[in-house]
Amino acid sequence: MANNSTGKWVQRAATTGGGRTYRGQMPVNWYASLALICIVGLLLVGVSRYQLTHRSTSSSGPPTTAQTWYAALGINVCGTAEANLPASTNTSKTGLTANGNGVVTVHPKNSSESGSNATLGKFVSNYKGLELTNTTLRYPGKTAYTNGDVCPKGTPDSGKPGVVIVYSWPNFTAKKGSETPGDPQNLLFQNGQLITMAFVPTDVTIPKPPASVITNLITADEAGPTTSTTAPTTATTAPTTSTTAPTSTTAAPTVTSTTKPGGSKA
């Protein structure tokens, strides 16, 4: 009798795909592995994005405090090239300065400006009135433009919405440049580099800085850093020697006339 009962139970389990306990058991290991893969993938994506938007701030490497670089900087708003930034007035505090002719001098004063800290954003933050983010551009003393703003009348791009774009070329001979990804403040300076900060429609080709600015860059690069050297002045007075020739008095000899006897002179 017991054997018949057992046989019937086995038969029912076979027809239903197994017992109740087996049917309720889930492949835990498989689901756990799948979840782990998803979590690791999301973490890797997050780390990559963070590294892209938060570059390291190492002060090692060029430019060092012993080096001087030059870069050309142009600012274009709605198709109009803005005037060159006036010369920086805070040269005692920062080594990333505007020369007043469109050229930026990159001569770090300390570790906060050297290496990967020598960025366009560092220069902008030290120039009063100049503003640059990934959404806003402001020329000192003028209107700030934010992504989506429409270019005003009278400009080449009048009536078109614009966005902030920073384009750079490695040197003045380069025909092809590249747009700065992410935050444009992270753009690293390079020696001889051309940079254009622009607020323009997305379908516009970003121009290089004006030709006059590029000429000024070439001149500055060829001349190198200016060092003011004053030669010491030495006053030399030749000694005065007073020489008095000795005075010699020579008395002419006295001739004595002798009279011979007889009255004749000898």
Helices and strands as residue ranges (DSSP letters): H 2-15, H 20-24, H 28-53, E 69-77, E 80-81, E 96-98, E 103-106, G 115-117, H 120-125, E 131-132, E 136-138, E 144-146, E 163-169, E 178-179, G 184-186, E 193-200, H 211-223
